[in-house]
Amino acid sequence: MEVNNQIPVLTQNNWNTWKHDMQVILMHYGCWQFIIQTKPEEPDEGATYKEKCDFQLRKDRCYTLIYTSISSDLKNLIIEQLME
């Protein structure tokens, strides 16, 4: 299934539309768990290299999708939070 991840950039005026569009994109890429209140479980010590890489890839993809979809004046508000 192809998903268009080109949504309008978040501004001070389009929050409701943007958040729903972003949720759909993050769900498509398996990244929504990084946003909802439940903390995603890190791969355990017995996880394979591939499982650990897949987890990190989804986490990085989540950050990238959000960061590239917000206006420049809002980026400084989330940089610290997203980098944690």
Buried (B, 14 or more C-beta within 10 A) or exposed (E): EEEEBEBEEBEEEBEEEBEEBBEBBBEBBBBBBBBEEEEBEEBEEEEEEEEBEBBEEBBEBBBEBBEEBBEEEEBEEBEEEEEE
